[in-house]
């Protein structure tokens, strides 16, 4: 009885290992891998009844139209999954996430408009990814963040018009990339791809056929032909002003910062302010040309304290100790981002000019302004320090008007009142 039970047990295990749906043919390869061949069977969906030991699953050239999350729940050990030449329009999130052993994934020649990019985070061993000949119009910047072993990536013949800066940077093993036959808009947003293509060791298959579809002047030209002089990263310069010209402001000390930017396209200016009490981000001007504030519905209460003008100037009327902190000007265009910061503090003195010269005999007046360029920033990003030293008369506690600017060591400009 013992030997009989043993034989039955082995038979059950073998049957389980070779479980195979009717339309498919299953076999064991010489290397011990179990192959399930289900191609060219007119299948409308992934068949049920596959063995959990399947490592190679071929479902090419069927009529599969959609992939449900549970489509591959029966084959958690699959390493090669071939789904090319179907009619797949998309896949539910989680469809591939459970296939942690996957090395080869082919979804080429389908109708995919969407793809569960987040699933790729669990496929750290993936080596080949074929998404070519689909209808993908975009992909996230971090789509391939976890694919350190990916060697071959096929994205050609889709509807991609642009790619986020750094899309391929997380792929240290990449050796082959296909991007041709996409309608790329060769604006400066894609300039990073030109620079990357010129410096990478990755083989760009048919690189000369990776062409621009827009704008008109670039149509039919290679992506690598984007003119460098038309795409210039931002530069930024921050100036400290003692007053705001031609503008009537409330009585009291007014700190004015002017942010000058250059680049192509012309950068947009944003401000980031961090004081001990709170942080504020201002994405654009909140003061109209006539000096009126933008409608209150568009300005957060925390931003009303800061007057931001279209010309890059920001004014803080009645500047006080509560406004001490770090003021950062950010310049943004399609090529990149630059920023420069200044740390502003208040200090009182009965004779500020003499005190400053005693502390720093090299300090000298600069006519009311000091400049600092963003492309010459301290590597640690600390920025300069602006110390506003106000006059405290013996018979008073505060002199509220700003009288001038003095600059100490390169990292410590001073405004004195």
ChimeraX attribute file (.defattr): number of C-alpha atoms within 10 A of each C-alpha:
attribute: neighborCount
match mode: 1-to-1
recipient: residues
	/A:1	5
	/A:2	6
	/A:3	8
	/A:4	8
	/A:5	10
	/A:6	11
	/A:7	10
	/A:8	11
	/A:9	12
	/A:10	11
	/A:11	12
	/A:12	12
	/A:13	11
	/A:14	11
	/A:15	12
	/A:16	15
	/A:17	18
	/A:18	21
	/A:19	19
	/A:20	22
	/A:21	16
	/A:22	12
	/A:23	13
	/A:24	18
	/A:25	14
	/A:26	21
	/A:27	16
	/A:28	15
	/A:29	10
	/A:30	7
	/A:31	6
	/A:32	9
	/A:33	15
	/A:34	21
	/A:35	23
	/A:36	24
	/A:37	20
	/A:38	24
	/A:39	21
	/A:40	16
	/A:41	14
	/A:42	15
	/A:43	18
	/A:44	14
	/A:45	16
	/A:46	20
	/A:47	17
	/A:48	13
	/A:49	13
	/A:50	23
	/A:51	22
	/A:52	18
	/A:53	19
	/A:54	25
	/A:55	21
	/A:56	23
	/A:57	23
	/A:58	18
	/A:59	27
	/A:60	24
	/A:61	20
	/A:62	21
	/A:63	18
	/A:64	20
	/A:65	19
	/A:66	19
	/A:67	18
	/A:68	17
	/A:69	15
	/A:70	13
	/A:71	18
	/A:72	23
	/A:73	16
	/A:74	16
	/A:75	19
	/A:76	19
	/A:77	19
	/A:78	23
	/A:79	20
	/A:80	21
	/A:81	20
	/A:82	20
	/A:83	24
	/A:84	23
	/A:85	21
	/A:86	25
	/A:87	20
	/A:88	25
	/A:89	18
	/A:90	18
	/A:91	19
	/A:92	16
	/A:93	15
	/A:94	18
	/A:95	18
	/A:96	27
	/A:97	19
	/A:98	18
	/A:99	22
	/A:100	19
	/A:101	17
	/A:102	24
	/A:103	19
	/A:104	19
	/A:105	19
	/A:106	20
	/A:107	23
	/A:108	24
	/A:109	22
	/A:110	22
	/A:111	20
	/A:112	24
	/A:113	16
	/A:114	17
	/A:115	18
	/A:116	15
	/A:117	16
	/A:118	18
	/A:119	18
	/A:120	21
	/A:121	16
	/A:122	18
	/A:123	23
	/A:124	18
	/A:125	18
	/A:126	23
	/A:127	19
	/A:128	20
	/A:129	18
	/A:130	20
	/A:131	24
	/A:132	24
	/A:133	22
	/A:134	22
	/A:135	19
	/A:136	23
	/A:137	16
	/A:138	16
	/A:139	16
	/A:140	12
	/A:141	14
	/A:142	16
	/A:143	17
	/A:144	21
	/A:145	17
	/A:146	18
	/A:147	21
	/A:148	17
	/A:149	17
	/A:150	24
	/A:151	18
	/A:152	19
	/A:153	20
	/A:154	20
	/A:155	21
	/A:156	23
	/A:157	20
	/A:158	23
	/A:159	18
	/A:160	20
	/A:161	18
	/A:162	18
	/A:163	20
	/A:164	15
	/A:165	17
	/A:166	12
	/A:167	17
	/A:168	19
	/A:169	13
	/A:170	16
	/A:171	17
	/A:172	13
	/A:173	14
	/A:174	21
	/A:175	15
	/A:176	16
	/A:177	19
	/A:178	21
	/A:179	21
	/A:180	25
	/A:181	20
	/A:182	23
	/A:183	20
	/A:184	24
	/A:185	21
	/A:186	28
	/A:187	21
	/A:188	22
	/A:189	17
	/A:190	22
	/A:191	24
	/A:192	21
	/A:193	22
	/A:194	18
	/A:195	13
	/A:196	16
	/A:197	15
	/A:198	11
	/A:199	9
	/A:200	10
	/A:201	11
	/A:202	17
	/A:203	14
	/A:204	17
	/A:205	15
	/A:206	13
	/A:207	16
	/A:208	12
	/A:209	17
	/A:210	22
	/A:211	23
	/A:212	26
	/A:213	20
	/A:214	16
	/A:215	12
	/A:216	10
	/A:217	10
	/A:218	19
	/A:219	16
	/A:220	15
	/A:221	17
	/A:222	19
	/A:223	26
	/A:224	22
	/A:225	13
	/A:226	21
	/A:227	15
	/A:228	13
	/A:229	8
	/A:230	13
	/A:231	22
	/A:232	20
	/A:233	20
	/A:234	25
	/A:235	23
	/A:236	24
	/A:237	21
	/A:238	24
	/A:239	17
	/A:240	23
	/A:241	24
	/A:242	22
	/A:243	21
	/A:244	16
	/A:245	9
	/A:246	6
	/A:247	8
	/A:248	8
	/A:249	15
	/A:250	9
	/A:251	10
	/A:252	15
	/A:253	22
	/A:254	21
	/A:255	22
	/A:256	21
	/A:257	24
	/A:258	21
	/A:259	25
	/A:260	20
	/A:261	24
	/A:262	17
	/A:263	21
	/A:264	17
	/A:265	17
	/A:266	16
	/A:267	24
	/A:268	19
	/A:269	23
	/A:270	19
	/A:271	23
	/A:272	16
	/A:273	21
	/A:274	16
	/A:275	16
	/A:276	11
	/A:277	9
	/A:278	11
	/A:279	13
	/A:280	15
	/A:281	14
	/A:282	19
	/A:283	13
	/A:284	14
	/A:285	20
	/A:286	23
	/A:287	18
	/A:288	13
	/A:289	10
	/A:290	6
	/A:291	12
	/A:292	9
	/A:293	17
	/A:294	13
	/A:295	10
	/A:296	10
	/A:297	7
	/A:298	10
	/A:299	13
	/A:300	12
	/A:301	9
	/A:302	12
	/A:303	16
	/A:304	15
	/A:305	14
	/A:306	19
	/A:307	18
	/A:308	26
	/A:309	18
	/A:310	14
	/A:311	13
	/A:312	19
	/A:313	20
	/A:314	24
	/A:315	20
	/A:316	18
	/A:317	18
	/A:318	16
	/A:319	18
	/A:320	15
	/A:321	12
	/A:322	12
	/A:323	21
	/A:324	20
	/A:325	21
	/A:326	21
	/A:327	20
	/A:328	21
	/A:329	26
	/A:330	23
	/A:331	27
	/A:332	22
	/A:333	21
	/A:334	22
	/A:335	20
	/A:336	19
	/A:337	15
	/A:338	19
	/A:339	26
	/A:340	26
	/A:341	24
	/A:342	26
	/A:343	19
	/A:344	21
	/A:345	19
	/A:346	19
	/A:347	15
	/A:348	17
	/A:349	18
	/A:350	17
	/A:351	15
	/A:352	21
	/A:353	22
	/A:354	12
	/A:355	13
	/A:356	21
	/A:357	14
	/A:358	11
	/A:359	10
	/A:360	13
	/A:361	12
	/A:362	11
	/A:363	19
	/A:364	17
	/A:365	16
	/A:366	11
	/A:367	11
	/A:368	18
	/A:369	21
	/A:370	18
	/A:371	14
	/A:372	20
	/A:373	17
	/A:374	23
	/A:375	13
	/A:376	12
	/A:377	16
	/A:378	12
	/A:379	7
	/A:380	6
	/A:381	12
	/A:382	14
	/A:383	22
	/A:384	20
	/A:385	20
	/A:386	25
	/A:387	22
	/A:388	26
	/A:389	26
	/A:390	24
	/A:391	23
	/A:392	18
	/A:393	13
	/A:394	9
	/A:395	6
	/A:396	9
	/A:397	11
	/A:398	16
	/A:399	16
	/A:400	17
	/A:401	17
	/A:402	21
	/A:403	16
	/A:404	20
	/A:405	25
	/A:406	25
	/A:407	23
	/A:408	21
	/A:409	14
	/A:410	10
	/A:411	15
	/A:412	17
	/A:413	23
	/A:414	30
	/A:415	30
	/A:416	26
	/A:417	23
